[in-house]
Amino acid sequence: MRKRNLVALMAPIFLWACGSEQTAAPSRELEYPKSISPELAERFSALALACVHQEFPNKISRTTDNAEAIGRPKEIFPIFYGCFDWHSSVHGHWLLVRLLHVGPQDAPWREAAIEKLNQSFTAEKLAGEVANFARPARGSWERPYGLAWYLQLMTELREWDDPRAKEWLTILQPLETDIVVSLKDWLPNLVYPIRLGTHNQSAFAFGLMLDWASVSGDAELEALITERSRTFHMEDVNCPLDYEPSGEDFLSPCLMEADLMRRILPAEEFSIWLTDFLPQIPVNGSGDWLAPGIVKDASDGKLVHLDGVNSSRAWNLYNIARALPEGDRRKTALVAAADIHASAGVAAVSDEHYSGSHWLASFATYLMTDRGWSE
């Protein structure tokens, strides 16, 4: 992505304001995810229930100073040892909280979900997680992806008006405090954005962190992320969406950046920014301008990432559309492409291969419960 000059700034705005040679989008009522069906909630919750306390197979990503610090997952991570790795365990637990919060209130799986969460969320086990996070050798462990998902879990607990949520929130807050302190130390030193399509991407993490800061009332973190986002991205133009996805992406660098910027820019300003950033969005209402990712081997833990990119692209596209002003002719094409990606992403959620079943349900739940949008 190159930085905009005066010509790049003014020409697309002029063309957008005056119209283009493309046909105007057909008029239709745009629909967005609003609530999750009982069938999907049951399917997604079953995958999380199966993995949050499944210790193996496991990928431990952790720097240690000595051999004694190496142990089995359940010893190192007393709460988040399941679902193959720490961050997937975090968003597996979030999935259960999210569905308890906004899913069907009479579902048969609710009792099992509450039992699992009560088993996980204890003060004794949280102390072990805090001790792991306090290690001198921690370095950049789980930053930013896993830390952002932990804050998403805490956001969910804060927004759910339920006595159990308040109890779990109190138990988990010491780790939240340490994570936020670490992020406030890190952000001023992050000179460049991280434009990957995998865990280290900064735009995705910034979005979850902003949502947490807004709900928790942490104005300092909100200001830090907003300043970094503006510094990194306000001058970005012509994002190479045609180069996406890479072969292991589960996040779109271009669309996730736009989903971040719609959080911090007023609708009119965001519309102008988006014109320069993604000029290829059509105004004719078509959905085939962006093809879903293809997975040929769902048993491959990296290749199956593309099933996740379809879900995350879908929520990006829906959010970008809703953030645009009423009457913006790009809305219909954005929603049409989102519908195609959502269908592909949700259909891919399966218990056939653990490589995908341990995390894809979390992305599909985020999408289908409309977690990323707030009025």
Wavefront OBJ file of the C-alpha trace (Angstrom):
o trace
v 0.000 0.000 0.000
v 1.371 3.368 -0.972
v 0.706 6.617 0.834
v -1.758 8.977 -0.757
v -0.667 12.122 -2.553
v -2.904 15.041 -3.504
v -4.023 13.454 -6.775
v -4.758 10.129 -5.103
v -6.669 11.953 -2.421
v -8.867 14.119 -4.612
v -9.564 12.074 -7.755
v -11.335 9.092 -6.164
v -13.400 11.393 -3.963
v -14.511 13.347 -7.026
v -15.435 10.188 -8.905
v -17.310 8.788 -5.935
v -19.224 11.992 -5.331
v -20.213 12.347 -8.985
v -20.952 8.700 -9.633
v -19.229 6.214 -11.898
v -19.905 4.336 -15.096
v -20.972 1.294 -13.131
v -24.667 0.536 -12.776
v -26.222 1.632 -9.531
v -26.898 -1.134 -7.025
v -30.390 -2.583 -7.126
v -32.601 -1.424 -4.289
v -33.201 -4.122 -1.679
v -33.412 -4.441 2.057
v -29.982 -5.307 3.408
v -29.867 -8.009 6.053
v -27.187 -8.574 8.663
v -26.656 -11.340 11.232
v -28.903 -10.645 14.201
v -29.341 -13.856 16.178
v -28.020 -17.377 16.026
v -30.338 -20.289 15.302
v -30.755 -23.008 17.950
v -29.282 -25.523 15.500
v -26.083 -23.547 14.946
v -25.761 -22.722 18.640
v -25.986 -26.411 19.487
v -23.474 -27.368 16.791
v -20.943 -24.696 17.765
v -21.301 -25.209 21.515
v -20.727 -28.951 21.105
v -17.316 -28.316 19.563
v -16.268 -25.966 22.371
v -17.600 -28.303 25.056
v -15.540 -31.115 23.540
v -12.263 -29.203 23.428
v -11.986 -26.769 26.348
v -10.809 -29.569 28.659
v -9.151 -31.726 26.002
v -5.452 -31.517 26.779
v -4.025 -33.335 23.757
v -3.091 -32.926 20.972
v -1.480 -29.675 22.056
v 0.850 -27.047 20.672
v 2.760 -25.271 23.429
v 4.281 -22.029 22.196
v 6.368 -20.742 25.078
v 9.867 -19.437 25.745
v 11.529 -20.871 28.855
v 14.691 -20.096 30.794
v 15.275 -23.649 32.001
v 14.169 -27.247 31.593
v 12.168 -27.165 34.820
v 9.802 -24.612 33.250
v 8.710 -27.140 30.640
v 5.681 -29.174 31.649
v 2.440 -30.595 30.397
v -0.209 -28.141 29.190
v -2.558 -28.616 32.140
v 0.232 -27.731 34.564
v 1.418 -24.680 32.641
v -2.025 -23.316 31.767
v -4.461 -24.397 34.501
v -7.472 -22.854 32.720
v -6.583 -22.543 29.053
v -4.875 -25.861 28.328
v -7.459 -27.344 25.944
v -8.404 -26.753 22.322
v -4.854 -27.378 21.012
v -3.283 -24.064 22.099
v -3.744 -21.260 24.614
v -5.477 -18.714 22.412
v -7.875 -21.271 20.942
v -8.787 -22.322 24.466
v -9.472 -18.697 25.346
v -11.832 -18.187 22.451
v -13.363 -21.613 23.035
v -14.311 -20.439 26.532
v -15.492 -17.138 25.050
v -17.731 -19.083 22.632
v -19.524 -20.762 25.535
v -19.960 -17.466 27.391
v -21.175 -15.745 24.222
v -23.784 -18.398 23.462
v -24.967 -18.458 27.070
v -25.315 -14.689 26.819
v -27.100 -14.284 23.476
v -28.013 -17.817 22.382
v -31.228 -19.763 22.996
v -32.100 -19.508 26.674
v -33.766 -22.938 26.842
v -31.078 -24.914 25.015
v -30.193 -28.351 26.437
v -26.437 -27.675 26.264
v -26.531 -24.674 28.635
v -26.144 -26.701 31.822
v -23.060 -28.479 30.457
v -21.567 -25.148 29.363
v -22.043 -23.615 32.810
v -20.506 -26.689 34.424
v -17.460 -26.463 32.135
v -16.979 -22.764 32.856
v -17.349 -23.259 36.603
v -14.720 -25.973 36.372
v -12.347 -23.673 34.477
v -12.865 -20.333 36.184
v -11.540 -20.666 39.712
v -9.268 -18.299 41.636
v -6.704 -21.055 42.160
v -6.454 -21.841 38.469
v -6.346 -18.170 37.509
v -3.373 -17.739 39.833
v -1.499 -20.248 37.702
v -2.349 -18.308 34.531
v -1.165 -15.080 36.160
v 2.090 -16.743 37.232
v 2.701 -17.931 33.674
v 2.081 -14.446 32.328
v 4.459 -12.933 34.872
v 7.423 -15.051 33.779
v 10.544 -13.006 32.918
v 10.917 -15.113 29.754
v 7.371 -14.344 28.597
v 8.466 -11.750 26.053
v 5.832 -11.307 23.349
v 3.933 -14.479 24.287
v 0.403 -14.514 22.791
v 0.710 -10.870 21.784
v -1.428 -9.580 20.271
v -3.866 -12.326 19.215
v -4.304 -14.349 22.393
v -4.271 -11.275 24.624
v -6.934 -9.606 22.471
v -9.146 -12.686 22.720
v -8.781 -12.669 26.502
v -10.038 -9.091 26.516
v -12.906 -10.187 24.252
v -13.822 -12.811 26.837
v -13.811 -10.120 29.519
v -15.915 -7.831 27.322
v -18.519 -10.562 27.020
v -18.638 -11.108 30.769
v -19.013 -7.371 31.387
v -21.913 -7.059 28.966
v -23.815 -10.101 30.211
v -26.100 -9.145 33.069
v -25.991 -12.434 34.951
v -24.732 -13.291 38.470
v -22.481 -16.047 37.125
v -20.896 -13.649 34.641
v -20.133 -11.198 37.427
v -18.570 -13.967 39.501
v -16.419 -15.217 36.630
v -15.428 -11.648 35.739
v -14.142 -11.033 39.273
v -12.141 -14.256 39.220
v -10.517 -13.479 35.852
v -9.733 -9.794 36.420
v -6.175 -10.151 37.796
v -4.950 -11.523 34.452
v -6.914 -8.853 32.607
v -5.111 -6.188 34.642
v -1.684 -7.616 33.803
v -2.543 -7.927 30.115
v -3.724 -4.324 29.869
v -0.580 -3.048 31.574
v 1.548 -5.020 29.116
v -0.364 -3.626 26.122
v 0.041 -0.057 27.340
v 3.795 -0.687 27.528
v 3.871 -2.255 24.058
v 1.738 0.096 21.978
v 3.953 3.211 22.173
v 6.882 1.093 20.976
v 5.041 -0.424 17.995
v 6.401 1.723 15.174
v 4.796 -0.143 12.250
v 1.535 -2.037 11.759
v 1.661 -5.820 11.475
v -0.063 -6.606 8.185
v -0.184 -10.394 8.322
v -3.172 -12.624 7.726
v -2.469 -14.723 10.806
v -2.094 -14.362 14.591
v 0.295 -11.417 14.741
v -1.906 -9.065 12.706
v -2.346 -5.793 14.560
v -5.639 -4.629 12.987
v -7.700 -7.570 14.267
v -6.239 -7.333 17.751
v -6.721 -3.561 17.834
v -10.408 -4.021 17.025
v -11.002 -6.423 19.925
v -8.937 -4.228 22.249
v -10.920 -1.136 21.278
v -14.179 -2.947 21.957
v -12.897 -3.949 25.401
v -11.639 -0.435 26.185
v -15.016 1.043 25.267
v -16.986 -1.399 27.429
v -14.581 -1.282 30.378
v -14.148 2.484 30.246
v -10.370 2.415 29.840
v -9.892 5.748 28.078
v -6.097 5.456 28.139
v -5.982 2.218 26.155
v -8.689 3.458 23.807
v -6.659 6.607 23.094
v -3.469 4.627 22.530
v -5.080 2.260 20.043
v -6.887 5.074 18.255
v -3.663 7.050 17.909
v -1.707 4.042 16.629
v -4.507 3.146 14.180
v -4.649 6.647 12.754
v -0.868 6.853 12.495
v -0.615 3.468 10.811
v -3.567 3.608 8.450
v -5.045 7.043 7.713
v -2.845 7.488 4.639
v -3.171 3.928 3.328
v -4.516 3.641 -0.220
v -5.083 0.919 -2.824
v -4.903 -2.070 -0.521
v -3.982 -5.093 -2.708
v -7.088 -7.170 -2.034
v -6.379 -9.155 -5.210
v -3.269 -10.542 -3.481
v -5.439 -12.110 -0.797
v -5.763 -14.604 0.622
v -2.325 -16.008 1.284
v -2.200 -19.770 1.625
v -2.491 -19.791 5.430
v -4.589 -16.681 6.121
v -7.500 -16.682 8.513
v -7.662 -12.872 8.665
v -7.817 -10.483 5.726
v -5.191 -7.739 6.092
v -7.188 -5.341 3.897
v -10.700 -5.981 5.188
v -9.654 -6.246 8.822
v -7.946 -2.864 8.544
v -11.141 -1.357 7.158
v -13.122 -3.014 9.962
v -10.753 -1.365 12.442
v -10.961 2.076 10.860
v -14.771 2.088 10.767
v -14.597 1.885 14.574
v -12.699 5.150 14.911
v -13.880 7.293 11.983
v -17.234 9.059 11.558
v -19.337 7.598 8.738
v -18.618 10.331 6.171
v -14.897 10.352 6.887
v -14.777 6.555 6.789
v -16.575 6.568 3.435
v -13.959 8.852 1.910
v -11.098 6.861 3.455
v -12.567 3.595 2.131
v -12.832 5.019 -1.388
v -9.068 5.459 -1.481
v -8.282 2.311 0.457
v -10.477 -0.197 -1.429
v -11.424 1.455 -4.741
v -12.318 -1.943 -6.222
v -15.571 -2.302 -4.239
v -18.317 -2.298 -6.907
v -21.536 -0.283 -6.864
v -23.608 -2.681 -8.974
v -24.698 -4.915 -6.087
v -22.742 -7.981 -7.208
v -21.286 -10.425 -4.705
v -18.820 -12.257 -6.939
v -16.163 -9.542 -6.836
v -14.481 -11.329 -3.933
v -14.114 -15.109 -4.069
v -14.106 -17.182 -0.850
v -10.954 -19.018 0.156
v -10.641 -22.665 -0.893
v -9.519 -25.504 1.380
v -8.491 -28.748 -0.311
v -7.270 -30.569 2.807
v -9.223 -29.776 5.971
v -6.977 -32.083 7.994
v -4.030 -29.731 7.447
v -3.892 -27.296 10.355
v -2.504 -24.441 8.273
v -4.472 -24.937 5.063
v -7.729 -25.059 7.025
v -7.079 -21.460 8.038
v -8.839 -20.480 4.800
v -12.146 -21.731 6.238
v -11.625 -19.171 8.985
v -10.824 -16.368 6.564
v -14.252 -16.821 5.006
v -15.980 -16.248 8.342
v -13.783 -13.308 9.317
v -14.125 -11.704 5.890
v -17.898 -12.032 6.220
v -18.065 -10.108 9.475
v -15.648 -7.513 8.071
v -17.840 -6.983 5.008
v -21.049 -6.708 7.015
v -19.461 -4.221 9.420
v -17.936 -2.105 6.660
v -21.315 -1.913 4.910
v -23.163 -0.830 8.034
v -20.540 1.798 8.844
v -21.086 3.595 5.525
v -23.619 6.417 5.278
v -27.150 5.638 4.158
v -27.375 5.637 0.373
v -23.771 4.626 -0.213
v -23.916 2.524 -3.380
v -21.241 0.087 -2.182
v -23.381 -1.326 0.618
v -25.252 -3.888 -1.469
v -22.110 -5.403 -3.003
v -20.448 -5.574 0.412
v -23.416 -7.421 1.897
v -23.738 -9.714 -1.122
v -20.081 -10.742 -0.800
v -20.523 -11.134 2.958
v -23.452 -13.509 2.437
v -21.366 -15.721 0.158
v -18.448 -15.806 2.604
v -20.706 -16.408 5.604
v -22.307 -19.396 3.913
v -18.889 -20.883 3.122
v -17.478 -20.171 6.571
v -20.361 -21.649 8.544
v -20.624 -24.724 6.306
v -16.966 -25.526 6.995
v -17.447 -25.879 10.759
v -17.212 -29.595 11.437
v -15.977 -32.086 14.014
v -14.343 -34.252 11.342
v -10.809 -32.921 11.851
v -9.465 -31.491 15.108
v -7.257 -29.152 13.066
v -10.323 -27.017 12.392
v -12.893 -28.117 14.940
v -10.926 -26.682 17.860
v -11.318 -23.083 16.622
v -13.520 -22.578 13.565
v -16.697 -22.611 15.654
v -15.404 -19.559 17.532
v -15.049 -17.576 14.315
v -18.461 -18.721 13.087
v -20.010 -17.768 16.430
v -18.411 -14.324 16.297
v -19.917 -13.935 12.831
v -23.397 -15.348 13.380
v -24.019 -13.617 16.725
v -22.896 -10.276 15.238
v -20.300 -9.845 17.959
v -18.232 -7.256 16.085
v -20.975 -4.660 15.682
v -22.341 -2.229 18.224
v -24.551 0.751 17.567
l 1 2 3 4 5 6 7 8 9 10 11 12 13 14 15 16 17 18 19 20 21 22 23 24 25 26 27 28 29 30 31 32 33 34 35 36 37 38 39 40 41 42 43 44 45 46 47 48 49 50 51 52 53 54 55 56 57 58 59 60 61 62 63 64 65 66 67 68 69 70 71 72 73 74 75 76 77 78 79 80 81 82 83 84 85 86 87 88 89 90 91 92 93 94 95 96 97 98 99 100 101 102 103 104 105 106 107 108 109 110 111 112 113 114 115 116 117 118 119 120 121 122 123 124 125 126 127 128 129 130 131 132 133 134 135 136 137 138 139 140 141 142 143 144 145 146 147 148 149 150 151 152 153 154 155 156 157 158 159 160 161 162 163 164 165 166 167 168 169 170 171 172 173 174 175 176 177 178 179 180 181 182 183 184 185 186 187 188 189 190 191 192 193 194 195 196 197 198 199 200 201 202 203 204 205 206 207 208 209 210 211 212 213 214 215 216 217 218 219 220 221 222 223 224 225 226 227 228 229 230 231 232 233 234 235 236 237 238 239 240 241 242 243 244 245 246 247 248 249 250 251 252 253 254 255 256 257 258 259 260 261 262 263 264 265 266 267 268 269 270 271 272 273 274 275 276 277 278 279 280 281 282 283 284 285 286 287 288 289 290 291 292 293 294 295 296 297 298 299 300 301 302 303 304 305 306 307 308 309 310 311 312 313 314 315 316 317 318 319 320 321 322 323 324 325 326 327 328 329 330 331 332 333 334 335 336 337 338 339 340 341 342 343 344 345 346 347 348 349 350 351 352 353 354 355 356 357 358 359 360 361 362 363 364 365 366 367 368 369 370 371 372 373 374 375
